[in-house]
Amino acid sequence: MRPGYTFILGYSVFGFIEGYEDQPVGLRIDGPKGWPVFSTLAPAGGAIRAKNFYALADSQLAMRPRLHLAKVHYPRGKDVPLTLAVFSETEVDQARLERLSGEAMAAMLDYFVGAGSAPFQHFTVFLEFLEPLSAKHSYGFGMEHLESFHAALAATDADPTEFPDPRLRYHIAHHVAHAWIPKRCYGEGYYPFSWAAAPKIDTIWFSEGFAQYAAIVAVAKDEDQRQQMLGRRFRSVLRDAAPELGRMPLRELSLLASARYVEDFRTAQITFSRGGLMAEEMDTRIRTETHGEKSLRDALRALVAWSGQNHRAFRIEELPVRFYETTGVDTKAILEKWMTPLN
């Protein structure tokens, strides 16, 4: 809450009635007089409805007058209307934010669906640029949602010299990628949720590593930039990793990271870095053995479709099977290599 602005994360305020989690929900919000209400469930306005409790809890609400909303015009805007929501306690370049949001969204749609349809009817990029409330407050984390992405950034991040275009474009794209992975394609520890307890997720390496790798491939302008991004995002992390984390099998490391993702970000970084480099090695193997006719993108598109058709999580050992069905390339040895402790 800031003067003229309130932001509410659905998970933090909505409770569920046991046995009714899969029922549709209608939502009415009454705000202070003169404070329009915005919901990521209905970014264009009108009735606010969620198909189930998950969609309700996963949404975000904001009351303004200080929230700025804009419809982003980008090449695939007719396929997926894109809204940019910005609250800032400093000057921002609105046109720049709209351009980067549209570029990131278009890149991820091209990667995951190509000429097909997205699994959501609209999307919101929600950015906050905040002055720290005290020296103990820090910002920079983003959070993915079914139909949106929210980032609480520092006010200084509005300066392009502090957060250059390529970094911000990737930051947005990586979180848009999560609308597919893991929101709609996930390992066994992620979904279905046990709402009464925090999940123990054994596939953060997939949820984060593969999604981040997909975003790198989607936004990199050429191979040199792709390699630079892989080096900065993944390889440098492994070089500097604490030895005790490197000695952990990847599944156990992921379980640890699921409980300490923010408290000890080292566990998160090495988990998604090992997953991202697994994805890169699989992509290289698939491209090489198919002479460029197939790539990891084809495998991930098929995996997302399989998840939607079967309405269940994949088991870790199933991943190479699903990829082989689409590409004809065996990636089992690569999975096994990265799941074991690092040398």
C-alpha positions in Angstrom: 0.0 0.0 0.0 1.3 3.4 -1.0 -0.4 6.8 -1.2 -3.0 6.6 -3.9 -2.4 2.9 -4.6 -3.1 -0.5 -3.2 -1.9 -3.8 -4.7 -3.4 -7.2 -3.5 -2.1 -10.6 -4.4 -4.9 -13.1 -4.5 -3.0 -15.8 -2.7 -2.6 -13.5 0.3 -6.3 -12.7 0.8 -8.6 -15.3 -0.6 -9.5 -18.5 1.3 -11.0 -21.6 -0.1 -13.9 -23.8 1.0 -12.8 -27.4 1.0 -14.6 -29.4 -1.7 -15.4 -26.3 -3.8 -11.9 -25.5 -5.1 -13.0 -26.4 -8.7 -16.2 -24.4 -8.8 -16.4 -21.1 -10.7 -16.2 -18.0 -8.6 -17.7 -14.5 -9.1 -15.8 -11.6 -7.5 -17.1 -8.2 -6.5 -14.7 -5.5 -5.2 -15.8 -2.3 -3.5 -13.0 0.2 -3.2 -12.9 3.7 -1.7 -14.8 6.4 -3.6 -12.8 7.6 -6.6 -10.5 4.6 -6.6 -11.1 2.5 -9.7 -10.5 -1.3 -9.3 -8.3 -3.3 -11.7 -8.3 -7.1 -11.8 -6.0 -9.3 -14.0 -9.0 -11.6 -14.3 -10.8 -8.9 -16.4 -8.2 -6.4 -17.5 -10.6 -4.7 -20.0 -13.2 -4.2 -17.2 -16.6 -5.8 -16.8 -17.7 -8.8 -14.7 -14.9 -10.5 -12.8 -15.0 -14.3 -12.8 -12.6 -17.1 -12.2 -13.0 -20.6 -13.4 -11.9 -22.1 -10.0 -10.2 -21.1 -6.8 -6.7 -21.6 -8.3 -7.5 -18.9 -11.0 -9.0 -16.6 -8.3 -6.0 -16.9 -5.9 -3.5 -16.6 -8.7 -5.0 -13.3 -9.8 -3.9 -9.8 -8.7 -6.0 -6.8 -7.8 -5.1 -3.1 -7.7 -6.9 0.1 -6.7 -5.7 3.4 -7.9 -5.9 6.5 -8.9 -2.1 6.3 -9.3 -2.1 3.1 -11.4 -1.5 3.7 -15.1 -3.1 1.2 -17.5 -2.4 0.9 -21.2 -3.5 -1.4 -24.0 -0.2 -2.5 -25.7 -0.3 -2.6 -29.5 2.0 -5.3 -30.8 2.0 -7.7 -33.8 -0.1 -10.4 -32.1 -2.4 -8.1 -30.2 -5.5 -9.5 -31.9 -4.6 -13.0 -30.7 -3.9 -12.1 -27.1 -4.8 -8.6 -25.9 -2.0 -7.3 -23.7 -2.4 -4.8 -20.9 0.5 -3.0 -19.3 -0.2 -1.9 -15.7 2.4 0.4 -14.1 2.7 2.0 -10.7 5.8 4.1 -10.3 7.2 6.4 -7.6 9.6 7.8 -10.2 9.5 9.0 -13.8 9.2 6.2 -16.3 9.3 6.0 -20.1 5.9 4.6 -20.7 6.5 4.1 -24.5 9.6 2.1 -23.7 7.8 -0.2 -21.3 5.0 -0.8 -23.7 7.4 -1.6 -26.5 9.5 -4.0 -24.5 6.3 -5.7 -23.1 5.0 -6.2 -26.6 8.3 -7.5 -27.9 8.6 -10.0 -25.0 5.0 -11.2 -25.4 5.3 -11.7 -29.2 8.6 -13.6 -28.8 7.1 -16.1 -26.3 3.9 -16.6 -28.3 6.1 -17.4 -31.4 8.2 -19.8 -29.3 5.4 -21.8 -27.6 2.5 -21.7 -30.0 3.8 -20.4 -33.4 0.7 -19.8 -35.6 -1.5 -21.6 -33.0 -3.5 -20.3 -30.1 -2.4 -19.3 -26.7 -3.9 -21.1 -23.6 -5.1 -17.7 -22.3 -7.4 -15.1 -23.7 -5.6 -12.0 -22.4 -2.4 -11.2 -20.5 -1.2 -8.4 -18.1 2.3 -7.2 -17.6 2.2 -5.6 -14.1 5.3 -3.5 -13.2 5.9 -1.5 -10.0 8.9 0.8 -9.5 9.1 1.5 -5.8 11.2 3.6 -3.4 12.4 1.4 -0.6 10.4 1.8 2.6 13.6 1.3 4.6 17.2 0.1 4.2 15.9 -3.4 4.9 13.6 -3.5 1.8 14.9 -4.6 -1.5 13.2 -5.3 -4.8 13.7 -7.1 -8.1 11.7 -10.3 -7.9 9.0 -11.2 -10.4 6.2 -13.6 -10.0 4.4 -15.5 -12.8 0.6 -16.1 -12.9 -1.8 -17.9 -15.2 -2.7 -14.7 -17.2 -0.2 -12.2 -15.9 3.3 -11.4 -14.6 4.0 -9.1 -11.7 7.3 -7.5 -10.8 8.2 -5.3 -7.8 11.2 -3.4 -9.0 13.3 -0.7 -7.4 12.6 2.9 -8.5 16.2 3.0 -9.9 15.3 0.1 -12.3 13.2 2.6 -14.3 16.4 4.1 -15.5 17.5 2.4 -18.8 21.2 2.7 -17.7 20.4 0.6 -14.6 18.1 -1.9 -16.3 18.9 -1.8 -20.0 16.4 -2.9 -22.7 17.8 -6.4 -23.3 17.7 -7.2 -19.6 14.2 -5.9 -19.1 12.9 -7.5 -22.3 14.3 -10.9 -21.1 13.0 -10.3 -17.5 9.5 -9.9 -18.9 9.8 -12.7 -21.5 11.1 -15.2 -18.9 8.1 -14.6 -16.7 5.7 -14.7 -19.6 7.2 -18.1 -20.5 6.0 -19.3 -17.1 2.4 -19.0 -18.3 3.2 -22.3 -20.1 5.9 -23.7 -17.8 5.0 -24.5 -15.0 1.5 -22.9 -15.0 0.2 -25.3 -17.6 3.0 -27.9 -17.9 4.5 -29.2 -14.7 6.2 -31.9 -12.7 4.5 -33.9 -10.0 5.5 -31.7 -7.0 4.0 -28.6 -8.5 0.3 -29.3 -9.2 -2.3 -30.2 -8.1 -1.9 -28.0 -5.1 -2.4 -29.0 -1.5 -3.8 -25.7 -0.4 -3.2 -26.3 3.3 0.6 -26.7 3.0 3.5 -25.3 1.0 4.5 -27.6 -1.9 7.7 -29.5 -2.0 8.7 -29.1 -5.7 11.2 -31.5 -7.1 11.2 -30.0 -10.6 12.2 -26.3 -10.1 15.1 -27.1 -12.5 12.4 -27.7 -15.2 10.0 -25.0 -14.2 12.6 -22.3 -14.0 15.5 -23.6 -16.0 13.6 -24.7 -19.1 11.4 -21.6 -19.1 14.4 -19.3 -18.7 16.2 -21.2 -21.5 13.1 -20.8 -23.8 13.0 -17.1 -23.1 16.8 -16.8 -23.9 16.3 -18.6 -27.3 13.2 -16.5 -28.0 14.7 -13.0 -27.4 18.3 -13.5 -28.4 19.0 -11.6 -31.6 21.8 -14.0 -32.7 23.9 -16.9 -31.5 26.5 -14.7 -29.9 23.9 -13.0 -27.8 22.4 -16.4 -26.9 25.7 -17.6 -25.7 26.3 -14.4 -23.7 23.0 -14.8 -22.0 23.6 -18.4 -21.2 27.0 -17.5 -19.7 25.6 -14.7 -17.6 22.4 -16.5 -16.5 23.6 -20.1 -16.0 27.3 -20.9 -16.5 28.6 -18.1 -14.2 26.4 -19.5 -11.5 27.9 -23.0 -11.7 31.4 -21.6 -11.7 30.7 -19.7 -8.4 28.4 -22.3 -6.8 29.0 -23.4 -3.2 30.6 -26.9 -3.4 28.1 -28.4 -1.0 25.2 -27.4 -3.4 27.0 -28.8 -6.4 27.4 -32.2 -4.6 23.6 -32.5 -4.2 21.5 -34.6 -6.7 19.3 -32.2 -8.7 16.0 -33.6 -7.3 17.1 -33.1 -3.7 18.5 -29.6 -4.5 15.1 -28.7 -6.0 13.3 -29.8 -2.9 15.6 -27.7 -0.8 15.2 -24.7 -3.1 11.4 -25.0 -2.9 11.6 -24.2 0.8 14.4 -21.6 0.6 14.0 -20.0 -2.8 14.2 -16.4 -1.5 15.8 -16.9 1.9 18.9 -18.4 0.2 18.8 -17.5 -3.4 22.0 -19.6 -4.1 19.9 -22.7 -4.0 17.5 -21.3 -6.5 20.2 -20.1 -8.8 22.1 -23.3 -9.0 18.9 -25.3 -9.4 17.6 -23.4 -12.4 21.1 -23.0 -13.8 21.6 -26.8 -13.9 18.1 -27.1 -15.5 18.8 -24.4 -18.0 22.1 -26.0 -19.1 20.3 -29.4 -19.3 17.8 -27.7 -21.7 20.6 -26.2 -23.7 22.4 -29.6 -24.1 19.1 -31.3 -25.1 18.4 -28.5 -27.6 21.9 -28.9 -29.1 21.5 -32.7 -29.3 18.0 -32.5 -31.0 19.2 -29.9 -33.5 22.3 -31.9 -34.4 20.6 -35.3 -34.8 17.7 -33.9 -36.8 20.0 -31.6 -38.9 18.1 -28.6 -37.7 14.7 -29.8 -38.6 13.7 -30.2 -34.9 14.6 -28.4 -31.7 13.7 -28.3 -28.0 11.0 -25.8 -28.9 9.1 -28.6 -30.8 9.5 -30.9 -27.7 8.2 -28.3 -25.3 5.3 -27.4 -27.5 4.3 -31.1 -27.6 4.8 -31.4 -23.9 2.5 -28.5 -23.1 -0.1 -30.0 -25.4 0.3 -33.4 -23.8 -0.2 -31.8 -20.3 -3.4 -30.2 -21.5 -4.8 -33.3 -23.0 -3.9 -35.6 -20.1 -4.6 -33.1 -17.2 -1.7 -34.4 -15.1 1.9 -33.8 -14.2 4.7 -35.5 -15.9 7.1 -37.8 -14.0 10.7 -36.9 -14.2 11.6 -40.2 -15.9 8.9 -39.5 -18.5 10.5 -36.3 -19.9 12.9 -38.0 -22.4 10.0 -40.3 -23.5 7.8 -37.3 -24.3 10.6 -35.6 -26.1 11.5 -38.7 -28.1 7.9 -39.0 -29.3 8.1 -35.6 -30.9 11.7 -35.3 -32.1 12.9 -38.9 -32.4 16.0 -38.0 -30.4 16.9 -39.8 -27.2 17.8 -37.3 -24.4 17.7 -39.8 -21.5 21.4 -39.8 -20.9 21.4 -36.0 -20.8 18.7 -36.0 -18.2 20.5 -38.6 -16.1 23.8 -36.7 -16.3 22.3 -33.4 -15.0 20.2 -35.1 -12.3 23.3 -36.5 -10.6 25.8 -34.4 -8.5 28.1 -32.1 -10.4 31.7 -33.3 -10.8 
